[in-house]
């Protein structure tokens, strides 16, 4: 990889930030906390990557140390938060497939949002805090990439850092399998439920299922591959002591592109972790950015802007552009 990535990567990172947030309003209205957290964490990751790719294009200067402290924590949090959001989606789909756990009352909705918040917000915060145990120094800066966390490669790092995306992915895969099994055994009741429920249809359910399955299929192999890259690129050191791991902790590693791009495994790991959040953003938009409810919201937004500049749709079009009922998803 070379400088030809600029500004292509920056453009895609910014577009990923935008398309992640487009479906957010109607998912917020529907209390879809799992999908909302997926969108927010993906958008935050893409924005973080966009800023880094602009600020550190062509240099590895430590020009914004406070931002780097924030940036590396966004990266660390997102590494478990995006799989955790997928887990919440799969968990919700499983309860729906069982036909008796769709939230109805406001209290039940609040309870579901609270559980998703604990999984998608509190756990990533705890995970970020735990990374200090295995963080060898403050951060690294790679030319053309930007800020990057440095995790000291020990067996402790495997348990505190590397293994969690796989663990979350396995739990999510279990829920995904249970959802498919429950749907297969109770498909008649499930179809009857959908037929009687004006806020949920099969299209929305299966789009969520497709997204969640895609995440499960990708998360476990990619996380395993990154662990292999870490062990292949540098040997796993023994844990000696807290003092040894955090020796000269305030140090900032600065690596020009001509140096770090000579390490093929490092380049593969770097580019893979950079492009994954962008891929998540566009995959999500592919499933939800062109759906019927999305098109209706686009038309409603278009005519709302049109009214500001002096034209409005005909009554027939106005009726067609009426807002959809708030759905479960």
N, C-alpha and C positions, 0 to 999 in steps of 0.2 A: 504494500500500500504506500502511496506517496501523496505529495501535495495536490495531486489531481482531485483528491476528495474534497478539497475546499474550492468553491463554496457548496458543493453538492451535499455533503453531510450536514452542514448548517441549515440548508434549505429544508432537507427532509426532517431534521430535528424540530425545526419551527413548525412545519406542517403537521408533524406528529403531535405537537403541543396543541395546535388548533383543532385537529379532527378528533382528538380525545375528548375535548370539552363540548363539541357540538351537540351530542345527545344528552348532555348532563341535565338541562332544565327539566325535561319531561320525566327523566328517571328520578330526579329529586322529588318532583311532585307525587310520584308513585311510591315513595319511601323505599326505593330499590337500593338499599345501602351497600350491598355487596358490589353491584355494578358501578355505583357512584364512586366507591373507594378505588375500584379498578381504574376508572377514568382519571380520578384525581392523582393517584400515584403515578400512572403512566404519563399524564400531562406534566407533572412536576419533574419526572425523570427527563423527559424530552426537553423541557425548558432549561434544566440544569446542563444538559449536554450541549444545547445550542449556545448558551452563554460561554461555557468553557471553550467551545470550538472557535468562537469569535475572539475572545480575550487572549487566548494562547496560540493563535495562529501565527506560526513563524517565530515563536519565542518560547522559552521556558523560564521566564523571569518571575520571581515571587512577588508579583505586583499587587496581589489582593489576598493576603494570608487569611483574613477573617472570612472572606467568601469561600476560600478553600476548606476551612474548617466546617463550614455549613455544607458545602458541595459534597464532600466525601461522606457526610452523614446522610445526605439524601440518597446517595448511591447505595450505601449500606442498608438503609431502611427499605428502599425500593426492592432490593434483592430478595427480601422475604415478604414484603407487603403485597407485591403484585401476585405471587403465588398464593398468598393468604386470601386475597380478594377472590381469586378463582376458587379457592376452597369454600368461601362463603357462598358463592354462586352455586357450586355443586351441592352444598348442604341444603340450600333453599330448594333446589330442584328435587332433591331427594324427598323432602317433606311434602312438596307439591305432588310428586308421583305417588305418594302414599295417600293422597286425596283428603287427608284430614288435618293438615297442619298449615293451611293457608291463613295468614293473618287477616282478621276481620275487624276486631275492635281496636281502638286507638292504643289501649294498653298493650295489646299483643304486638302491634306494630312497633311501639317504643321498645318492647323487650327484644324484638328481632334486631332492631337498629343497635341496641346496646351490645348485644352479643357480637354483631359484626364489627362494631367499633372496638371492642376489646381485642378481637382477632386482627383487625386491619390497622389499628392505630396504637393501642397500648403495647401489643407484642412487638411491633417494629421498634418502638421506643426502647423497650427492654433489650431487644437485640442490639440496637445501636450502642447502648450503655455497656453491654457485655463485650463489645469489640475492643474496648479500651484494654481489656486483659491481654489481648494478643496483638495490639497495635504497636509495632516496633518503633516507629517515630511519627512525628506530627502528620506529615503527608508527603507525597511526591508530586512533581509537576513534569509532565511529558509534553514536549513541544508538539503542537498541532492537536493535542488531546486535552490538556488542562490538568486539573487537580485529580488526584487518584489516591485512594487509601493504601497504606502499607500494612499488611497483616503478616506478622512474623510466622513463617511456615513451620509450625510445630504440630504435634499430635493434638495438643490442646486447641489449636486453631481449627482443626478438622471438626471437633465436637462443638465448638462455640460458634463457628462461622460457616464452614463449607457444607456441613451435613444438613443444615436446616431447610434449604430449598428442596432437597430430596425428600426429607421427612414430610414436609407440607404437601409436596406433590403426591406422595404415597397415600396420605390421608385423603387428599382430594380425589385420587384415583379410586379409592375405596367407595367414597360417596357416589362417584360417577357410576361405578359398577352397580351399586345398590339402587341407584335411580333407574338405570336401564332394566334391572331385574324387577323392581316394583312396577314399572310401567308395563312390562311384558305380562306380568301376572294380573295386573289390575287395569288393563287398558280399557275394558268396557266401562268400569266406574270412572276412570280418568276422562274418557270421552264424554260421558254423561255430565261430569263436573264442568268440563270446558263448555259444553253446550248450554249449561244453565248459568254460566258466569260471564257477565257482560264485560268484565274488566280483564279477562285473560283469554287468549286463544292459543291454538296449537302452534301457530307461526312464531309467536314470541317465545313460547316455551322451548321449541326446538332450536331457535337461534341461540338462546342462552345455553342450551345443551351442547350445541356445536362449538360455541366459543369455549365452554368449560372443558370439553373433551380435547380440543386443540391445545389448550394450555397444559392439560395433563400430559398429553403425548409429547409436548415440547420440553416441559420443565424438567422431568426426571433425566432424560438422555443428555440435555444440555448441561444441567448441573453436574452430572457425572463426568461429562467430557471436560468441564472446567476444572474439576478436581484432578483429573488425570493430567491436564496441562500444568497445573500448579506443581504437582509432584515430579513431572518430567522436566520442567524448566529449572527447578531448584530442589535440592535435597531437603527432606523433612528433618529439621534439626530437633534435638532433644530439648525438652523444657528444663531449663536449669534453675531459674529463679525469676521472681518479679523484677529484681534489679537488672538482671542480665537482659531480659526482654525489653525493658524500657530504658536501657542505657542510651544517653544522649538523645532523649525523647524529643527535644525541641528541634532536632535536625530536620531540614527540608531537602529531600532529594530532587535534583533538577537534571533532566535528561534531554539533550537535544535530539531531534529526530534522526540525525545521521548516526547517532549512537544506538538508540533503542530499537530502531528499525532493522538493525543487523541481527537481532535475536528473533528468529522466525516464530518460535513458540510464543514469545511475548507479543509479537504483532498479532498472531491469531487470537490470543486471549483478549487483547486490548480491543481489537475490532469487533469481536463477537459480543463482548459486554457493552460496547458502544451502540451497536445496531439493534440489539435485542429489544430495548424499550420502544424504539421507533417501529420495529416490526409489530410489537404488541398494539401500538396505537393504530396502525393501519389495518391489522386483523380485526380489531374491535369495530373500527369504522366500516369495514367491509360487511360485517354482520348486521350492524345497526344503523349505519348512515344512509342506507338506501331502502329501508323498510317502509311500509305503508304509513306508519305513524310519523316517521321521520319526514317523508315527503309532504304530509299534511302540515307538519310544523314549519317546513321550509316555505310552503305556499302562504301560510298564515303570516310568517315573518316578512315575506316579500310584499304582501299587500299592506301590512302595517307600515312598512317603509314607504310604499307607494302613496298611501294617504298623506304622508308628511310632505310629499312633493306635488300633491294636487290631483292624483287620480286614484280611482278605486274600482274594484271589480264589479261586474254586474251582479244582480241579486242571485242568479243561478250559481255563479262562481263563488259568491259569498257563502252560500249554503254548502257547496262542495268543500270549501276551505274551513268549515267549522272545526273547532278543536276536538280531538278525540277524547273519549272518556279516559280518565286516568287508569292505567293498567297496573297489574301486579308487577310487571317488568318494565 
